[in-house]
Amino acid sequence: MASYHKPESKVVQELRDIANKLRVDSITSTNVTKSGHPTSCSSMAEIMSVLFFHTMRYKVQTPKDPSNDRFILSKGHAAPILYAAWAEAGLFPVTDLNNLRKIDSDLEGHPTPRLNFVDVATGSLGQGLSVAAGMAYVGKYIDNAPYKVYCLMGDGEAAEGSLWEAMHFASKYKLDNLVAILDVNRLGQSEPTALQHDMDTYRKRLEAFGFNALVVDGHDVEELCKAFHEASETKGRPTAIIAKTFKGKNFPNIEDQDNWHGKPLGDDSPAVLEYLKGLIKNNGAIQLIPSKPVVEVPPTNFAAGVKLSQPPNYKMGELVATRLAYGNALQKLAAANDRVIALDGDTKNSTFSDKVLKNTPKQYIECYIAEQNLVGVAIGAACRDRTITFASTFACFFTRAFDQIRMGAISQTNLNCCGSHAGISIGEDGPSQMALEDLAMFRTIPTATVFYPSDAVSTEYAVELCANTKGICFIRSSRPNTAVLYKNDEPFAIGKSKVVRTNPADKVLIIGAGVTLHEALKAADELEKSGIHARVVDPFTIKPLDPEIIQHAKAVGGKIVTVEDHYPEGGLGDAVCSLVSEEKNIIVKKLAVRSVPRSGPSAVLLEKFEIDSKAIVKAVNQILAA
């Protein structure tokens, strides 16, 4: 370690003063709003003081400058002290802290990117370190820049498995630009944490995960300065600073006491504030100025859009799985722009994201079987528009990362997910591998666009559209080979369906997607033999759904049959029902998988669970007879 120079005594005293000012600010703001977590803020006051006024390098007036060090407050309930740190640093007036949690203020109860100094929303615990690891990976391997990433966590969230997934990832990729800070204040929300102040066990666990683990007194600014210096000098592995702290530190009669979580001090405030102000030796303006970044990192610019390096190249009728087309398109995007990156959870040879690994390996990140961390890392990698991220796995496994996806929407993140092996059509692998809830899940996400392409050409264009669409995008891909339906230059757009079969005499509208669109076409052929003409529509996106579907329904007399390789709740059928719900004289008959499936050949399963062409013919005859 390079020679460490102890801060001058006046710097040490000012850091102590700033910590107590941050405590005062946290008490004052939570008192005004009559809600918040001042005791949780107090345990980390010295950490915030040292980070923001001694250790981190950043431009105060441009918090998201790509050159800046990054800070993620994983324990988002301590938002008041984060807001106070930025205010005391000079980003906005300290008096604005009194707007905490007000309806017209962006100083919300937990941080969100409505604030220009917040990269991601936090508060659902156990997620911050994954995001920080994604940021650090980009800094080390893609930006090749010296900025550091600091993530402050509470000891309560150390019970979350996602945190340890992130620890494994950070160690595997030797993220020596990442500093994890554990605020071990002993007390959880309803009782003491499992380990309380067993600092040695925390240290051993973190060392076992490959971290340079440093146990410090979290209220000693000199120890903190030295620990952060050691972190900056550590190479080849990330650092964890395990800080022994006390909830409500410097709050007389409250410090280290239970039953104070999430409570403003109220009537106890005057005595506590008087005590804190008595600890502040220098009552003037803060003299310490945050250091500027050492290297200027250029911004990225995706405004012009990202295009496939080559257009699709398939033959009409050729049998190609949409999961394979996804891999082809992803590789083309990566070839066209070195900021397009692919992440996977050890399913790359099934999702075909391995095409990126084989052709542009620096743009591929293996996240192993840890889907929560996969999504968290992808969100972090996308922060500040440093990359365009695509996270791939079996669609069913995104369900265990739903909370990360939900928080990603609150974070205003641009994240692309591709789930393969959708539905019972995957066949013999059985129900544990069959995504039958994924469309419903992603449709609930407010910022989501949900793609369900039905052939190779539409899949490639879906990938291109995802790369250029804000918010969270989900592509549902299929395992079976299906026929190419569209010409290679067919235009596709979000919210625009395709009519793949029509006749002026159409009497019913059939809507399918993925494998069921092909079953719908088979059914239309059979129906035509008996003189029944059916219009068949490929929705392309399930959210948003094309409003033209209403006109198609009216043109055929108001009879719709939907068929989907998904449970009936929340999927294609429900999306169509929602679309036409205010229209008169339109009825919808939904075909879907209505019970827990089982293993078997794909075609047998489609027939058994009544979503094949035979079932569609039967449903059409029923709806026309009604």
QUINOR-V502483 format. One record per helix or strand of 3 or more residues. SS is the DSSP state (A for helix, B for strand). FROM is the first residue (numbers start at 1). TO is the last residue. If there is no record, write none. Layout:
# QUINOR-V502483
((SS,FROM,TO) (SS,FROM,TO))
This chain:
# QUINOR-V502483
((A,9,33) (A,38,42) (A,45,55) (B,70,73) (A,76,89) (A,94,99) (A,128,142) (B,149,154) (A,156,159) (A,161,172) (B,178,184) (A,199,208) (B,212,217) (A,221,233) (B,239,244) (A,266,279) (B,319,321) (A,322,336) (B,340,344) (A,348,351) (A,354,359) (A,361,363) (B,364,366) (A,371,385) (B,388,394) (A,395,410) (B,415,420) (A,424,426) (A,431,433) (A,438,443) (B,448,451) (A,456,467) (B,472,476) (B,481,483) (B,498,501) (B,508,512) (A,515,529) (B,534,538) (B,541,543) (A,548,555) (B,559,567) (A,572,580) (B,587,593) (A,602,608) (A,613,625))
